[in-house]
Protein backbone atom coordinates (compact mmCIF):
# COMPACT_ATOMS: atom_id res chain seq x y z
CA UNK A 1 0.00 0.00 0.00
CA UNK A 2 1.12 3.54 -0.76
CA UNK A 3 -0.65 6.75 0.08
CA UNK A 4 -0.18 10.35 -0.95
CA UNK A 5 -2.27 13.42 -0.26
CA UNK A 6 -4.13 12.96 -3.55
CA UNK A 7 -4.34 9.19 -4.08
CA UNK A 8 -4.23 5.79 -2.42
CA UNK A 9 -2.61 2.84 -4.17
CA UNK A 10 -2.69 -0.88 -3.36
CA UNK A 11 -1.11 -3.80 -5.14
CA UNK A 12 -0.76 -7.54 -4.73
CA UNK A 13 2.75 -8.81 -5.41
CA UNK A 14 3.95 -12.39 -5.76
CA UNK A 15 6.93 -12.43 -3.37
CA UNK A 16 8.55 -15.44 -5.03
CA UNK A 17 8.76 -13.83 -8.48
CA UNK A 18 8.55 -10.16 -7.52
CA UNK A 19 5.79 -9.53 -10.05
CA UNK A 20 2.74 -7.37 -9.45
CA UNK A 21 -0.43 -9.41 -9.86
CA UNK A 22 -3.19 -6.87 -9.21
CA UNK A 23 -3.39 -3.13 -8.60
CA UNK A 24 -6.08 -0.67 -7.56
CA UNK A 25 -5.90 3.04 -6.88
CA UNK A 26 -7.93 6.21 -6.78
CA UNK A 27 -6.02 7.35 -9.86
CA UNK A 28 -8.29 4.99 -11.85
CA UNK A 29 -11.55 6.49 -13.06
CA UNK A 30 -13.48 3.31 -12.22
CA UNK A 31 -12.44 3.48 -8.56
CA UNK A 32 -12.73 7.24 -8.19
CA UNK A 33 -16.38 7.45 -9.30
CA UNK A 34 -18.37 9.34 -6.67
CA UNK A 35 -15.36 10.44 -4.62
CA UNK A 36 -14.62 14.10 -3.98
CA UNK A 37 -11.04 13.41 -2.88
CA UNK A 38 -8.75 10.48 -3.60
CA UNK A 39 -6.70 10.50 -0.42
CA UNK A 40 -9.20 10.10 2.41
CA UNK A 41 -10.83 7.24 4.34
CA UNK A 42 -13.76 6.90 1.92
CA UNK A 43 -11.32 6.54 -0.97
CA UNK A 44 -9.34 3.94 0.97
CA UNK A 45 -12.51 1.90 1.47
CA UNK A 46 -13.18 1.90 -2.28
CA UNK A 47 -9.60 0.88 -3.07
CA UNK A 48 -9.76 -1.92 -0.49
CA UNK A 49 -13.01 -3.27 -1.89
CA UNK A 50 -11.74 -2.96 -5.45
CA UNK A 51 -8.49 -4.82 -4.85
CA UNK A 52 -10.34 -7.58 -2.99
CA UNK A 53 -12.86 -8.00 -5.82
CA UNK A 54 -10.05 -8.19 -8.38
CA UNK A 55 -8.12 -10.69 -6.25
CA UNK A 56 -11.13 -12.92 -5.75
CA UNK A 57 -11.78 -12.73 -9.50
CA UNK A 58 -8.31 -14.23 -10.05
CA UNK A 59 -8.94 -16.87 -7.35
CA UNK A 60 -6.61 -15.20 -4.81
CA UNK A 61 -8.31 -15.59 -1.45
CA UNK A 62 -5.54 -14.99 1.08
CA UNK A 63 -2.74 -12.40 1.18
CA UNK A 64 -0.20 -10.90 3.57
CA UNK A 65 -0.91 -7.24 4.35
CA UNK A 66 2.14 -4.97 4.25
CA UNK A 67 1.21 -1.50 5.41
CA UNK A 68 4.43 -0.04 4.04
CA UNK A 69 5.54 1.49 7.32
CA UNK A 70 2.29 3.40 7.84
CA UNK A 71 0.57 3.14 11.23
CA UNK A 72 -2.49 0.91 11.26
CA UNK A 73 -5.19 3.55 11.55
CA UNK A 74 -7.16 5.92 9.34
CA UNK A 75 -6.81 5.16 5.63
CA UNK A 76 -4.68 2.05 6.15
CA UNK A 77 -7.23 0.52 8.51
CA UNK A 78 -10.14 1.51 6.23
CA UNK A 79 -8.49 -0.15 3.22
CA UNK A 80 -7.78 -3.34 5.17
CA UNK A 81 -11.28 -3.50 6.68
CA UNK A 82 -12.95 -2.99 3.30
CA UNK A 83 -10.81 -5.72 1.73
CA UNK A 84 -11.72 -8.12 4.54
CA UNK A 85 -15.42 -7.26 4.29
CA UNK A 86 -15.29 -8.01 0.56
CA UNK A 87 -13.86 -11.47 1.27
CA UNK A 88 -10.07 -11.22 1.16
CA UNK A 89 -8.27 -12.93 4.07
CA UNK A 90 -5.04 -11.70 5.67
C-alpha positions in Angstrom: 0.0 0.0 0.0 1.1 3.5 -0.8 -0.7 6.8 0.1 -0.2 10.4 -0.9 -2.3 13.4 -0.3 -4.1 13.0 -3.5 -4.3 9.2 -4.1 -4.2 5.8 -2.4 -2.6 2.8 -4.2 -2.7 -0.9 -3.4 -1.1 -3.8 -5.1 -0.8 -7.5 -4.7 2.8 -8.8 -5.4 3.9 -12.4 -5.8 6.9 -12.4 -3.4 8.5 -15.4 -5.0 8.8 -13.8 -8.5 8.6 -10.2 -7.5 5.8 -9.5 -10.1 2.7 -7.4 -9.5 -0.4 -9.4 -9.9 -3.2 -6.9 -9.2 -3.4 -3.1 -8.6 -6.1 -0.7 -7.6 -5.9 3.0 -6.9 -7.9 6.2 -6.8 -6.0 7.3 -9.9 -8.3 5.0 -11.8 -11.5 6.5 -13.1 -13.5 3.3 -12.2 -12.4 3.5 -8.6 -12.7 7.2 -8.2 -16.4 7.4 -9.3 -18.4 9.3 -6.7 -15.4 10.4 -4.6 -14.6 14.1 -4.0 -11.0 13.4 -2.9 -8.7 10.5 -3.6 -6.7 10.5 -0.4 -9.2 10.1 2.4 -10.8 7.2 4.3 -13.8 6.9 1.9 -11.3 6.5 -1.0 -9.3 3.9 1.0 -12.5 1.9 1.5 -13.2 1.9 -2.3 -9.6 0.9 -3.1 -9.8 -1.9 -0.5 -13.0 -3.3 -1.9 -11.7 -3.0 -5.5 -8.5 -4.8 -4.8 -10.3 -7.6 -3.0 -12.9 -8.0 -5.8 -10.0 -8.2 -8.4 -8.1 -10.7 -6.3 -11.1 -12.9 -5.7 -11.8 -12.7 -9.5 -8.3 -14.2 -10.0 -8.9 -16.9 -7.3 -6.6 -15.2 -4.8 -8.3 -15.6 -1.5 -5.5 -15.0 1.1 -2.7 -12.4 1.2 -0.2 -10.9 3.6 -0.9 -7.2 4.3 2.1 -5.0 4.3 1.2 -1.5 5.4 4.4 0.0 4.0 5.5 1.5 7.3 2.3 3.4 7.8 0.6 3.1 11.2 -2.5 0.9 11.3 -5.2 3.6 11.6 -7.2 5.9 9.3 -6.8 5.2 5.6 -4.7 2.0 6.2 -7.2 0.5 8.5 -10.1 1.5 6.2 -8.5 -0.1 3.2 -7.8 -3.3 5.2 -11.3 -3.5 6.7 -12.9 -3.0 3.3 -10.8 -5.7 1.7 -11.7 -8.1 4.5 -15.4 -7.3 4.3 -15.3 -8.0 0.6 -13.9 -11.5 1.3 -10.1 -11.2 1.2 -8.3 -12.9 4.1 -5.0 -11.7 5.7 
